[in-house]
Amino acid sequence: MSSAHPETDHDRIREWAESHGGRPAKVETEGEGGILRLDFQEPDEDLIEIDWTEFFEIFEDRKLALLLPEGRDSRFNKFVSRD
């Protein structure tokens, strides 16, 4: 069974996402920010593509970490609280 590790380093997150064909995105919600996502392959019409600057502003504001897989082939990822 594969394991995942929490990542907070912006460069590592961006590098991992882009190496897997991911783009920064969010789900629009009431209030500020939105729910962060990484969009892979064909754009998901329910997601709004954003730039990395906005992505990491929301990421830091919400004090998030991104769980990433130990294996190189998996696109598994999950946003979690740093606490």
PDB file with SEQRES, HELIX, SHEET and CRYST1 records, atoms N, CA, C and O in Angstrom:
SEQRES   1 A   83  MET SER SER ALA HIS PRO GLU THR ASP HIS ASP ARG ILE          
SEQRES   2 A   83  ARG GLU TRP ALA GLU SER HIS GLY GLY ARG PRO ALA LYS          
SEQRES   3 A   83  VAL GLU THR GLU GLY GLU GLY GLY ILE LEU ARG LEU ASP          
SEQRES   4 A   83  PHE GLN GLU PRO ASP GLU ASP LEU ILE GLU ILE ASP TRP          
SEQRES   5 A   83  THR GLU PHE PHE GLU ILE PHE GLU ASP ARG LYS LEU ALA          
SEQRES   6 A   83  LEU LEU LEU PRO GLU GLY ARG ASP SER ARG PHE ASN LYS          
SEQRES   7 A   83  PHE VAL SER ARG ASP                                          
HELIX    1 AA1 HIS A   10  SER A   19  1                                  10    
HELIX    2 AA2 TRP A   52  ASP A   61  1                                  10    
SHEET    1 AA1 3 ALA A   4  GLU A   7  0                                        
SHEET    2 AA1 3 LEU A  64  PRO A  69 -1                                        
SHEET    3 AA1 3 LYS A  78  SER A  81 -1                                        
SHEET    1 AA2 3 ILE A  35  PHE A  40  0                                        
SHEET    2 AA2 3 GLY A  22  VAL A  27 -1                                        
SHEET    3 AA2 3 ILE A  48  GLU A  49 -1                                        
CRYST1    1.000    1.000    1.000  90.00  90.00  90.00 P 1           1          
ATOM      1  N   MET A   1       0.843  -1.183   0.000  1.00  0.00           N  
ATOM      2  CA  MET A   1       0.000   0.000   0.000  1.00  0.00           C  
ATOM      3  C   MET A   1       0.883   1.239   0.000  1.00  0.00           C  
ATOM      4  O   MET A   1       1.839   1.318   0.771  1.00  0.00           O  
ATOM      5  N   SER A   2       0.575   2.199  -0.850  1.00  0.00           N  
ATOM      6  CA  SER A   2       1.342   3.428  -0.934  1.00  0.00           C  
ATOM      7  C   SER A   2       0.999   4.344   0.222  1.00  0.00           C  
ATOM      8  O   SER A   2      -0.082   4.266   0.806  1.00  0.00           O  
ATOM      9  N   SER A   3       1.942   5.211   0.537  1.00  0.00           N  
ATOM     10  CA  SER A   3       1.686   6.188   1.581  1.00  0.00           C  
ATOM     11  C   SER A   3       1.795   7.587   0.986  1.00  0.00           C  
ATOM     12  O   SER A   3       2.292   7.774  -0.124  1.00  0.00           O  
ATOM     13  N   ALA A   4       1.321   8.558   1.750  1.00  0.00           N  
ATOM     14  CA  ALA A   4       1.356   9.948   1.308  1.00  0.00           C  
ATOM     15  C   ALA A   4       2.028  10.779   2.397  1.00  0.00           C  
ATOM     16  O   ALA A   4       2.039  10.401   3.569  1.00  0.00           O  
ATOM     17  N   HIS A   5       2.580  11.901   1.993  1.00  0.00           N  
ATOM     18  CA  HIS A   5       3.214  12.799   2.953  1.00  0.00           C  
ATOM     19  C   HIS A   5       2.689  14.220   2.753  1.00  0.00           C  
ATOM     20  O   HIS A   5       2.388  14.613   1.626  1.00  0.00           O  
ATOM     21  N   PRO A   6       2.576  14.994   3.834  1.00  0.00           N  
ATOM     22  CA  PRO A   6       2.110  16.369   3.704  1.00  0.00           C  
ATOM     23  C   PRO A   6       3.227  17.262   3.162  1.00  0.00           C  
ATOM     24  O   PRO A   6       4.372  17.175   3.606  1.00  0.00           O  
ATOM     25  N   GLU A   7       2.889  18.105   2.216  1.00  0.00           N  
ATOM     26  CA  GLU A   7       3.861  19.024   1.606  1.00  0.00           C  
ATOM     27  C   GLU A   7       3.351  20.454   1.728  1.00  0.00           C  
ATOM     28  O   GLU A   7       2.174  20.722   1.484  1.00  0.00           O  
ATOM     29  N   THR A   8       4.234  21.370   2.106  1.00  0.00           N  
ATOM     30  CA  THR A   8       3.873  22.790   2.183  1.00  0.00           C  
ATOM     31  C   THR A   8       4.778  23.655   1.316  1.00  0.00           C  
ATOM     32  O   THR A   8       4.492  24.836   1.119  1.00  0.00           O  
ATOM     33  N   ASP A   9       5.854  23.096   0.801  1.00  0.00           N  
ATOM     34  CA  ASP A   9       6.793  23.861  -0.020  1.00  0.00           C  
ATOM     35  C   ASP A   9       6.161  24.183  -1.376  1.00  0.00           C  
ATOM     36  O   ASP A   9       5.800  23.279  -2.130  1.00  0.00           O  
ATOM     37  N   HIS A  10       6.034  25.459  -1.675  1.00  0.00           N  
ATOM     38  CA  HIS A  10       5.354  25.904  -2.902  1.00  0.00           C  
ATOM     39  C   HIS A  10       6.025  25.362  -4.157  1.00  0.00           C  
ATOM     40  O   HIS A  10       5.350  24.901  -5.077  1.00  0.00           O  
ATOM     41  N   ASP A  11       7.348  25.418  -4.194  1.00  0.00           N  
ATOM     42  CA  ASP A  11       8.047  24.940  -5.387  1.00  0.00           C  
ATOM     43  C   ASP A  11       7.836  23.448  -5.613  1.00  0.00           C  
ATOM     44  O   ASP A  11       7.636  23.009  -6.746  1.00  0.00           O  
ATOM     45  N   ARG A  12       7.879  22.676  -4.546  1.00  0.00           N  
ATOM     46  CA  ARG A  12       7.678  21.226  -4.681  1.00  0.00           C  
ATOM     47  C   ARG A  12       6.250  20.907  -5.114  1.00  0.00           C  
ATOM     48  O   ARG A  12       6.036  20.025  -5.946  1.00  0.00           O  
ATOM     49  N   ILE A  13       5.271  21.620  -4.553  1.00  0.00           N  
ATOM     50  CA  ILE A  13       3.879  21.393  -4.939  1.00  0.00           C  
ATOM     51  C   ILE A  13       3.682  21.723  -6.417  1.00  0.00           C  
ATOM     52  O   ILE A  13       3.087  20.942  -7.160  1.00  0.00           O  
ATOM     53  N   ARG A  14       4.179  22.870  -6.832  1.00  0.00           N  
ATOM     54  CA  ARG A  14       4.019  23.281  -8.235  1.00  0.00           C  
ATOM     55  C   ARG A  14       4.722  22.297  -9.168  1.00  0.00           C  
ATOM     56  O   ARG A  14       4.168  21.903 -10.194  1.00  0.00           O  
ATOM     57  N   GLU A  15       5.938  21.905  -8.807  1.00  0.00           N  
ATOM     58  CA  GLU A  15       6.684  20.954  -9.634  1.00  0.00           C  
ATOM     59  C   GLU A  15       5.945  19.623  -9.748  1.00  0.00           C  
ATOM     60  O   GLU A  15       5.847  19.058 -10.838  1.00  0.00           O  
ATOM     61  N   TRP A  16       5.421  19.115  -8.618  1.00  0.00           N  
ATOM     62  CA  TRP A  16       4.689  17.850  -8.640  1.00  0.00           C  
ATOM     63  C   TRP A  16       3.445  17.983  -9.527  1.00  0.00           C  
ATOM     64  O   TRP A  16       3.201  17.142 -10.392  1.00  0.00           O  
ATOM     65  N   ALA A  17       2.666  19.040  -9.307  1.00  0.00           N  
ATOM     66  CA  ALA A  17       1.428  19.222 -10.075  1.00  0.00           C  
ATOM     67  C   ALA A  17       1.715  19.301 -11.574  1.00  0.00           C  
ATOM     68  O   ALA A  17       1.086  18.603 -12.369  1.00  0.00           O  
ATOM     69  N   GLU A  18       2.662  20.147 -11.951  1.00  0.00           N  
ATOM     70  CA  GLU A  18       2.959  20.325 -13.377  1.00  0.00           C  
ATOM     71  C   GLU A  18       3.535  19.058 -14.000  1.00  0.00           C  
ATOM     72  O   GLU A  18       3.281  18.780 -15.172  1.00  0.00           O  
ATOM     73  N   SER A  19       4.301  18.289 -13.240  1.00  0.00           N  
ATOM     74  CA  SER A  19       4.861  17.048 -13.788  1.00  0.00           C  
ATOM     75  C   SER A  19       3.780  15.996 -14.021  1.00  0.00           C  
ATOM     76  O   SER A  19       3.999  15.036 -14.760  1.00  0.00           O  
ATOM     77  N   HIS A  20       2.617  16.171 -13.397  1.00  0.00           N  
ATOM     78  CA  HIS A  20       1.482  15.270 -13.572  1.00  0.00           C  
ATOM     79  C   HIS A  20       0.373  15.894 -14.430  1.00  0.00           C  
ATOM     80  O   HIS A  20      -0.729  15.352 -14.517  1.00  0.00           O  
ATOM     81  N   GLY A  21       0.672  17.031 -15.060  1.00  0.00           N  
ATOM     82  CA  GLY A  21      -0.312  17.682 -15.923  1.00  0.00           C  
ATOM     83  C   GLY A  21      -1.359  18.478 -15.170  1.00  0.00           C  
ATOM     84  O   GLY A  21      -2.426  18.767 -15.710  1.00  0.00           O  
ATOM     85  N   GLY A  22      -1.064  18.839 -13.921  1.00  0.00           N  
ATOM     86  CA  GLY A  22      -2.031  19.569 -13.097  1.00  0.00           C  
ATOM     87  C   GLY A  22      -1.903  21.080 -13.223  1.00  0.00           C  
ATOM     88  O   GLY A  22      -0.823  21.622 -13.459  1.00  0.00           O  
ATOM     89  N   ARG A  23      -3.045  21.737 -13.058  1.00  0.00           N  
ATOM     90  CA  ARG A  23      -3.119  23.196 -13.084  1.00  0.00           C  
ATOM     91  C   ARG A  23      -3.839  23.669 -11.819  1.00  0.00           C  
ATOM     92  O   ARG A  23      -4.733  22.981 -11.326  1.00  0.00           O  
ATOM     93  N   PRO A  24      -3.461  24.831 -11.292  1.00  0.00           N  
ATOM     94  CA  PRO A  24      -4.149  25.341 -10.110  1.00  0.00           C  
ATOM     95  C   PRO A  24      -5.563  25.778 -10.461  1.00  0.00           C  
ATOM     96  O   PRO A  24      -5.798  26.401 -11.496  1.00  0.00           O  
ATOM     97  N   ALA A  25      -6.506  25.440  -9.576  1.00  0.00           N  
ATOM     98  CA  ALA A  25      -7.905  25.769  -9.818  1.00  0.00           C  
ATOM     99  C   ALA A  25      -8.622  25.894  -8.477  1.00  0.00           C  
ATOM    100  O   ALA A  25      -8.078  25.578  -7.419  1.00  0.00           O  
ATOM    101  N   LYS A  26      -9.859  26.366  -8.564  1.00  0.00           N  
ATOM    102  CA  LYS A  26     -10.679  26.445  -7.355  1.00  0.00           C  
ATOM    103  C   LYS A  26     -12.137  26.253  -7.725  1.00  0.00           C  
ATOM    104  O   LYS A  26     -12.541  26.425  -8.875  1.00  0.00           O  
ATOM    105  N   VAL A  27     -12.915  25.890  -6.712  1.00  0.00           N  
ATOM    106  CA  VAL A  27     -14.362  25.834  -6.820  1.00  0.00           C  
ATOM    107  C   VAL A  27     -14.856  27.130  -6.201  1.00  0.00           C  
ATOM    108  O   VAL A  27     -14.503  27.451  -5.066  1.00  0.00           O  
ATOM    109  N   GLU A  28     -15.663  27.870  -6.930  1.00  0.00           N  
ATOM    110  CA  GLU A  28     -16.187  29.132  -6.413  1.00  0.00           C  
ATOM    111  C   GLU A  28     -17.164  28.853  -5.282  1.00  0.00           C  
ATOM    112  O   GLU A  28     -18.021  27.976  -5.383  1.00  0.00           O  
ATOM    113  N   THR A  29     -17.019  29.616  -4.203  1.00  0.00           N  
ATOM    114  CA  THR A  29     -17.914  29.488  -3.048  1.00  0.00           C  
ATOM    115  C   THR A  29     -18.323  30.872  -2.578  1.00  0.00           C  
ATOM    116  O   THR A  29     -17.781  31.882  -3.027  1.00  0.00           O  
ATOM    117  N   GLU A  30     -19.277  30.906  -1.678  1.00  0.00           N  
ATOM    118  CA  GLU A  30     -19.640  32.171  -1.041  1.00  0.00           C  
ATOM    119  C   GLU A  30     -18.436  32.668  -0.246  1.00  0.00           C  
ATOM    120  O   GLU A  30     -17.703  31.863   0.329  1.00  0.00           O  
ATOM    121  N   GLY A  31     -18.224  33.963  -0.206  1.00  0.00           N  
ATOM    122  CA  GLY A  31     -17.111  34.507   0.563  1.00  0.00           C  
ATOM    123  C   GLY A  31     -15.826  34.508  -0.241  1.00  0.00           C  
ATOM    124  O   GLY A  31     -15.831  34.331  -1.459  1.00  0.00           O  
ATOM    125  N   GLU A  32     -14.729  34.710   0.465  1.00  0.00           N  
ATOM    126  CA  GLU A  32     -13.427  34.849  -0.196  1.00  0.00           C  
ATOM    127  C   GLU A  32     -12.775  33.506  -0.481  1.00  0.00           C  
ATOM    128  O   GLU A  32     -13.013  32.514   0.207  1.00  0.00           O  
ATOM    129  N   GLY A  33     -11.956  33.506  -1.504  1.00  0.00           N  
ATOM    130  CA  GLY A  33     -11.124  32.347  -1.801  1.00  0.00           C  
ATOM    131  C   GLY A  33     -11.787  31.331  -2.675  1.00  0.00           C  
ATOM    132  O   GLY A  33     -11.748  31.447  -3.900  1.00  0.00           O  
ATOM    133  N   GLY A  34     -12.381  30.357  -2.092  1.00  0.00           N  
ATOM    134  CA  GLY A  34     -12.923  29.224  -2.811  1.00  0.00           C  
ATOM    135  C   GLY A  34     -12.261  27.971  -2.279  1.00  0.00           C  
ATOM    136  O   GLY A  34     -11.447  28.035  -1.359  1.00  0.00           O  
ATOM    137  N   ILE A  35     -12.606  26.841  -2.852  1.00  0.00           N  
ATOM    138  CA  ILE A  35     -12.029  25.567  -2.441  1.00  0.00           C  
ATOM    139  C   ILE A  35     -10.952  25.198  -3.447  1.00  0.00           C  
ATOM    140  O   ILE A  35     -11.229  25.058  -4.639  1.00  0.00           O  
ATOM    141  N   LEU A  36      -9.720  25.040  -2.968  1.00  0.00           N  
ATOM    142  CA  LEU A  36      -8.615  24.745  -3.873  1.00  0.00           C  
ATOM    143  C   LEU A  36      -8.712  23.344  -4.453  1.00  0.00           C  
ATOM    144  O   LEU A  36      -9.168  22.407  -3.799  1.00  0.00           O  
ATOM    145  N   ARG A  37      -8.272  23.230  -5.694  1.00  0.00           N  
ATOM    146  CA  ARG A  37      -8.193  21.950  -6.390  1.00  0.00           C  
ATOM    147  C   ARG A  37      -6.988  21.997  -7.332  1.00  0.00           C  
ATOM    148  O   ARG A  37      -6.478  23.071  -7.653  1.00  0.00           O  
ATOM    149  N   LEU A  38      -6.553  20.842  -7.759  1.00  0.00           N  
ATOM    150  CA  LEU A  38      -5.619  20.724  -8.873  1.00  0.00           C  
ATOM    151  C   LEU A  38      -6.397  20.053  -9.992  1.00  0.00           C  
ATOM    152  O   LEU A  38      -6.978  18.985  -9.800  1.00  0.00           O  
ATOM    153  N   ASP A  39      -6.407  20.678 -11.155  1.00  0.00           N  
ATOM    154  CA  ASP A  39      -7.159  20.175 -12.303  1.00  0.00           C  
ATOM    155  C   ASP A  39      -6.192  19.453 -13.233  1.00  0.00           C  
ATOM    156  O   ASP A  39      -5.163  20.006 -13.621  1.00  0.00           O  
ATOM    157  N   PHE A  40      -6.527  18.211 -13.588  1.00  0.00           N  
ATOM    158  CA  PHE A  40      -5.656  17.392 -14.434  1.00  0.00           C  
ATOM    159  C   PHE A  40      -6.313  17.132 -15.785  1.00  0.00           C  
ATOM    160  O   PHE A  40      -7.534  17.005 -15.881  1.00  0.00           O  
ATOM    161  N   GLN A  41      -5.496  17.057 -16.814  1.00  0.00           N  
ATOM    162  CA  GLN A  41      -5.901  16.750 -18.184  1.00  0.00           C  
ATOM    163  C   GLN A  41      -6.905  17.763 -18.716  1.00  0.00           C  
ATOM    164  O   GLN A  41      -6.654  18.967 -18.656  1.00  0.00           O  
ATOM    165  N   GLU A  42      -8.024  17.304 -19.230  1.00  0.00           N  
ATOM    166  CA  GLU A  42      -9.014  18.222 -19.794  1.00  0.00           C  
ATOM    167  C   GLU A  42      -9.576  19.099 -18.676  1.00  0.00           C  
ATOM    168  O   GLU A  42      -9.884  18.601 -17.593  1.00  0.00           O  
ATOM    169  N   PRO A  43      -9.711  20.408 -18.934  1.00  0.00           N  
ATOM    170  CA  PRO A  43     -10.245  21.286 -17.889  1.00  0.00           C  
ATOM    171  C   PRO A  43     -11.633  20.839 -17.424  1.00  0.00           C  
ATOM    172  O   PRO A  43     -12.493  20.506 -18.239  1.00  0.00           O  
ATOM    173  N   ASP A  44     -11.836  20.834 -16.127  1.00  0.00           N  
ATOM    174  CA  ASP A  44     -13.116  20.493 -15.511  1.00  0.00           C  
ATOM    175  C   ASP A  44     -13.981  21.749 -15.519  1.00  0.00           C  
ATOM    176  O   ASP A  44     -13.580  22.772 -14.964  1.00  0.00           O  
ATOM    177  N   GLU A  45     -15.147  21.693 -16.131  1.00  0.00           N  
ATOM    178  CA  GLU A  45     -15.991  22.882 -16.275  1.00  0.00           C  
ATOM    179  C   GLU A  45     -16.517  23.400 -14.942  1.00  0.00           C  
ATOM    180  O   GLU A  45     -16.976  24.541 -14.871  1.00  0.00           O  
ATOM    181  N   ASP A  46     -16.464  22.593 -13.881  1.00  0.00           N  
ATOM    182  CA  ASP A  46     -16.900  23.040 -12.564  1.00  0.00           C  
ATOM    183  C   ASP A  46     -15.805  23.795 -11.808  1.00  0.00           C  
ATOM    184  O   ASP A  46     -16.050  24.356 -10.740  1.00  0.00           O  
ATOM    185  N   LEU A  47     -14.598  23.802 -12.373  1.00  0.00           N  
ATOM    186  CA  LEU A  47     -13.471  24.472 -11.725  1.00  0.00           C  
ATOM    187  C   LEU A  47     -13.104  25.750 -12.457  1.00  0.00           C  
ATOM    188  O   LEU A  47     -13.271  25.862 -13.671  1.00  0.00           O  
ATOM    189  N   ILE A  48     -12.603  26.705 -11.700  1.00  0.00           N  
ATOM    190  CA  ILE A  48     -12.105  27.962 -12.257  1.00  0.00           C  
ATOM    191  C   ILE A  48     -10.582  27.904 -12.205  1.00  0.00           C  
ATOM    192  O   ILE A  48     -10.001  27.791 -11.125  1.00  0.00           O  
ATOM    193  N   GLU A  49      -9.934  27.979 -13.365  1.00  0.00           N  
ATOM    194  CA  GLU A  49      -8.477  27.962 -13.385  1.00  0.00           C  
ATOM    195  C   GLU A  49      -7.956  29.285 -12.827  1.00  0.00           C  
ATOM    196  O   GLU A  49      -8.443  30.355 -13.193  1.00  0.00           O  
ATOM    197  N   ILE A  50      -6.962  29.206 -11.936  1.00  0.00           N  
ATOM    198  CA  ILE A  50      -6.353  30.387 -11.328  1.00  0.00           C  
ATOM    199  C   ILE A  50      -4.847  30.294 -11.529  1.00  0.00           C  
ATOM    200  O   ILE A  50      -4.333  29.249 -11.928  1.00  0.00           O  
ATOM    201  N   ASP A  51      -4.140  31.387 -11.252  1.00  0.00           N  
ATOM    202  CA  ASP A  51      -2.683  31.324 -11.377  1.00  0.00           C  
ATOM    203  C   ASP A  51      -2.080  30.824 -10.061  1.00  0.00           C  
ATOM    204  O   ASP A  51      -2.756  30.754  -9.034  1.00  0.00           O  
ATOM    205  N   TRP A  52      -0.801  30.482 -10.121  1.00  0.00           N  
ATOM    206  CA  TRP A  52      -0.140  29.930  -8.943  1.00  0.00           C  
ATOM    207  C   TRP A  52      -0.078  30.936  -7.805  1.00  0.00           C  
ATOM    208  O   TRP A  52      -0.121  30.542  -6.640  1.00  0.00           O  
ATOM    209  N   THR A  53       0.020  32.222  -8.110  1.00  0.00           N  
ATOM    210  CA  THR A  53       0.068  33.237  -7.050  1.00  0.00           C  
ATOM    211  C   THR A  53      -1.211  33.205  -6.222  1.00  0.00           C  
ATOM    212  O   THR A  53      -1.150  33.160  -4.993  1.00  0.00           O  
ATOM    213  N   GLU A  54      -2.375  33.227  -6.883  1.00  0.00           N  
ATOM    214  CA  GLU A  54      -3.647  33.172  -6.164  1.00  0.00           C  
ATOM    215  C   GLU A  54      -3.789  31.842  -5.424  1.00  0.00           C  
ATOM    216  O   GLU A  54      -4.248  31.809  -4.283  1.00  0.00           O  
ATOM    217  N   PHE A  55      -3.399  30.764  -6.067  1.00  0.00           N  
ATOM    218  CA  PHE A  55      -3.464  29.441  -5.455  1.00  0.00           C  
ATOM    219  C   PHE A  55      -2.723  29.428  -4.118  1.00  0.00           C  
ATOM    220  O   PHE A  55      -3.267  28.993  -3.103  1.00  0.00           O  
ATOM    221  N   PHE A  56      -1.479  29.908  -4.125  1.00  0.00           N  
ATOM    222  CA  PHE A  56      -0.680  29.856  -2.899  1.00  0.00           C  
ATOM    223  C   PHE A  56      -1.099  30.910  -1.868  1.00  0.00           C  
ATOM    224  O   PHE A  56      -0.848  30.729  -0.676  1.00  0.00           O  
ATOM    225  N   GLU A  57      -1.725  31.997  -2.299  1.00  0.00           N  
ATOM    226  CA  GLU A  57      -2.288  32.953  -1.339  1.00  0.00           C  
ATOM    227  C   GLU A  57      -3.408  32.281  -0.542  1.00  0.00           C  
ATOM    228  O   GLU A  57      -3.461  32.407   0.681  1.00  0.00           O  
ATOM    229  N   ILE A  58      -4.291  31.574  -1.225  1.00  0.00           N  
ATOM    230  CA  ILE A  58      -5.376  30.851  -0.556  1.00  0.00           C  
ATOM    231  C   ILE A  58      -4.794  29.727   0.299  1.00  0.00           C  
ATOM    232  O   ILE A  58      -5.226  29.521   1.433  1.00  0.00           O  
ATOM    233  N   PHE A  59      -3.822  29.007  -0.238  1.00  0.00           N  
ATOM    234  CA  PHE A  59      -3.156  27.900   0.453  1.00  0.00           C  
ATOM    235  C   PHE A  59      -2.591  28.365   1.791  1.00  0.00           C  
ATOM    236  O   PHE A  59      -2.784  27.705   2.812  1.00  0.00           O  
ATOM    237  N   GLU A  60      -1.899  29.489   1.787  1.00  0.00           N  
ATOM    238  CA  GLU A  60      -1.288  30.021   3.015  1.00  0.00           C  
ATOM    239  C   GLU A  60      -2.336  30.614   3.949  1.00  0.00           C  
ATOM    240  O   GLU A  60      -2.265  30.421   5.163  1.00  0.00           O  
ATOM    241  N   ASP A  61      -3.301  31.331   3.396  1.00  0.00           N  
ATOM    242  CA  ASP A  61      -4.349  31.936   4.211  1.00  0.00           C  
ATOM    243  C   ASP A  61      -5.110  30.877   5.008  1.00  0.00           C  
ATOM    244  O   ASP A  61      -5.500  31.109   6.153  1.00  0.00           O  
ATOM    245  N   ARG A  62      -5.314  29.727   4.397  1.00  0.00           N  
ATOM    246  CA  ARG A  62      -6.061  28.635   5.040  1.00  0.00           C  
ATOM    247  C   ARG A  62      -5.160  27.687   5.828  1.00  0.00           C  
ATOM    248  O   ARG A  62      -5.638  26.736   6.446  1.00  0.00           O  
ATOM    249  N   LYS A  63      -3.842  27.955   5.801  1.00  0.00           N  
ATOM    250  CA  LYS A  63      -2.853  27.117   6.498  1.00  0.00           C  
ATOM    251  C   LYS A  63      -3.006  25.640   6.110  1.00  0.00           C  
ATOM    252  O   LYS A  63      -3.187  24.764   6.955  1.00  0.00           O  
ATOM    253  N   LEU A  64      -2.925  25.407   4.802  1.00  0.00           N  
ATOM    254  CA  LEU A  64      -3.097  24.066   4.263  1.00  0.00           C  
ATOM    255  C   LEU A  64      -1.761  23.375   4.018  1.00  0.00           C  
ATOM    256  O   LEU A  64      -0.714  24.017   3.934  1.00  0.00           O  
ATOM    257  N   ALA A  65      -1.824  22.080   3.909  1.00  0.00           N  
ATOM    258  CA  ALA A  65      -0.743  21.237   3.395  1.00  0.00           C  
ATOM    259  C   ALA A  65      -1.382  20.371   2.321  1.00  0.00           C  
ATOM    260  O   ALA A  65      -2.596  20.167   2.321  1.00  0.00           O  
ATOM    261  N   LEU A  66      -0.574  19.866   1.417  1.00  0.00           N  
ATOM    262  CA  LEU A  66      -1.078  19.000   0.357  1.00  0.00           C  
ATOM    263  C   LEU A  66      -0.490  17.607   0.548  1.00  0.00           C  
ATOM    264  O   LEU A  66       0.726  17.424   0.503  1.00  0.00           O  
ATOM    265  N   LEU A  67      -1.363  16.630   0.760  1.00  0.00           N  
ATOM    266  CA  LEU A  67      -0.892  15.249   0.849  1.00  0.00           C  
ATOM    267  C   LEU A  67      -0.543  14.773  -0.552  1.00  0.00           C  
ATOM    268  O   LEU A  67      -1.364  14.834  -1.467  1.00  0.00           O  
ATOM    269  N   LEU A  68       0.678  14.301  -0.703  1.00  0.00           N  
ATOM    270  CA  LEU A  68       1.151  13.803  -1.994  1.00  0.00           C  
ATOM    271  C   LEU A  68       1.612  12.367  -1.843  1.00  0.00           C  
ATOM    272  O   LEU A  68       2.108  11.980  -0.785  1.00  0.00           O  
ATOM    273  N   PRO A  69       1.451  11.573  -2.895  1.00  0.00           N  
ATOM    274  CA  PRO A  69       1.838  10.162  -2.822  1.00  0.00           C  
ATOM    275  C   PRO A  69       3.346   9.993  -2.847  1.00  0.00           C  
ATOM    276  O   PRO A  69       4.078  10.820  -3.391  1.00  0.00           O  
ATOM    277  N   GLU A  70       3.786   8.909  -2.249  1.00  0.00           N  
ATOM    278  CA  GLU A  70       5.208   8.563  -2.297  1.00  0.00           C  
ATOM    279  C   GLU A  70       5.589   8.067  -3.683  1.00  0.00           C  
ATOM    280  O   GLU A  70       6.703   8.320  -4.143  1.00  0.00           O  
ATOM    281  N   GLY A  71       4.684   7.365  -4.353  1.00  0.00           N  
ATOM    282  CA  GLY A  71       4.952   6.838  -5.691  1.00  0.00           C  
ATOM    283  C   GLY A  71       4.894   7.936  -6.739  1.00  0.00           C  
ATOM    284  O   GLY A  71       4.183   8.925  -6.562  1.00  0.00           O  
ATOM    285  N   ARG A  72       5.627   7.773  -7.819  1.00  0.00           N  
ATOM    286  CA  ARG A  72       5.719   8.806  -8.846  1.00  0.00           C  
ATOM    287  C   ARG A  72       4.531   8.810  -9.810  1.00  0.00           C  
ATOM    288  O   ARG A  72       4.225   9.852 -10.390  1.00  0.00           O  
ATOM    289  N   ASP A  73       3.858   7.678  -9.995  1.00  0.00           N  
ATOM    290  CA  ASP A  73       2.828   7.580 -11.016  1.00  0.00           C  
ATOM    291  C   ASP A  73       1.448   8.041 -10.564  1.00  0.00           C  
ATOM    292  O   ASP A  73       0.606   8.370 -11.399  1.00  0.00           O  
ATOM    293  N   SER A  74       1.210   8.068  -9.291  1.00  0.00           N  
ATOM    294  CA  SER A  74      -0.112   8.407  -8.777  1.00  0.00           C  
ATOM    295  C   SER A  74      -0.347   9.919  -8.799  1.00  0.00           C  
ATOM    296  O   SER A  74       0.562  10.710  -8.547  1.00  0.00           O  
ATOM    297  N   ARG A  75      -1.594  10.300  -9.109  1.00  0.00           N  
ATOM    298  CA  ARG A  75      -1.979  11.712  -9.041  1.00  0.00           C  
ATOM    299  C   ARG A  75      -2.783  11.991  -7.775  1.00  0.00           C  
ATOM    300  O   ARG A  75      -3.375  13.060  -7.629  1.00  0.00           O  
ATOM    301  N   PHE A  76      -2.800  11.021  -6.859  1.00  0.00           N  
ATOM    302  CA  PHE A  76      -3.508  11.227  -5.608  1.00  0.00           C  
ATOM    303  C   PHE A  76      -3.006  12.515  -4.955  1.00  0.00           C  
ATOM    304  O   PHE A  76      -1.801  12.761  -4.899  1.00  0.00           O  
ATOM    305  N   ASN A  77      -3.931  13.327  -4.467  1.00  0.00           N  
ATOM    306  CA  ASN A  77      -3.569  14.498  -3.666  1.00  0.00           C  
ATOM    307  C   ASN A  77      -4.788  14.896  -2.852  1.00  0.00           C  
ATOM    308  O   ASN A  77      -5.929  14.657  -3.247  1.00  0.00           O  
ATOM    309  N   LYS A  78      -4.519  15.507  -1.711  1.00  0.00           N  
ATOM    310  CA  LYS A  78      -5.607  15.925  -0.839  1.00  0.00           C  
ATOM    311  C   LYS A  78      -5.137  17.102  -0.003  1.00  0.00           C  
ATOM    312  O   LYS A  78      -4.055  17.068   0.583  1.00  0.00           O  
ATOM    313  N   PHE A  79      -5.956  18.143   0.050  1.00  0.00           N  
ATOM    314  CA  PHE A  79      -5.639  19.287   0.883  1.00  0.00           C  
ATOM    315  C   PHE A  79      -6.061  19.001   2.315  1.00  0.00           C  
ATOM    316  O   PHE A  79      -7.186  18.566   2.559  1.00  0.00           O  
ATOM    317  N   VAL A  80      -5.157  19.244   3.266  1.00  0.00           N  
ATOM    318  CA  VAL A  80      -5.435  19.018   4.679  1.00  0.00           C  
ATOM    319  C   VAL A  80      -4.923  20.210   5.482  1.00  0.00           C  
ATOM    320  O   VAL A  80      -4.100  20.995   5.010  1.00  0.00           O  
ATOM    321  N   SER A  81      -5.428  20.322   6.696  1.00  0.00           N  
ATOM    322  CA  SER A  81      -4.960  21.365   7.595  1.00  0.00           C  
ATOM    323  C   SER A  81      -3.555  21.054   8.067  1.00  0.00           C  
ATOM    324  O   SER A  81      -3.207  19.888   8.252  1.00  0.00           O  
ATOM    325  N   ARG A  82      -2.745  22.077   8.265  1.00  0.00           N  
ATOM    326  CA  ARG A  82      -1.400  21.860   8.808  1.00  0.00           C  
ATOM    327  C   ARG A  82      -1.448  21.507  10.285  1.00  0.00           C  
ATOM    328  O   ARG A  82      -0.472  20.986  10.824  1.00  0.00           O  
ATOM    329  N   ASP A  83      -2.546  21.776  10.938  1.00  0.00           N  
ATOM    330  CA  ASP A  83      -2.636  21.519  12.392  1.00  0.00           C  
ATOM    331  C   ASP A  83      -2.805  20.089  12.714  1.00  0.00           C  
ATOM    332  O   ASP A  83      -2.895  19.727  13.887  1.00  0.00           O  
TER     333      ASP A  83                                                      
END                                                                             
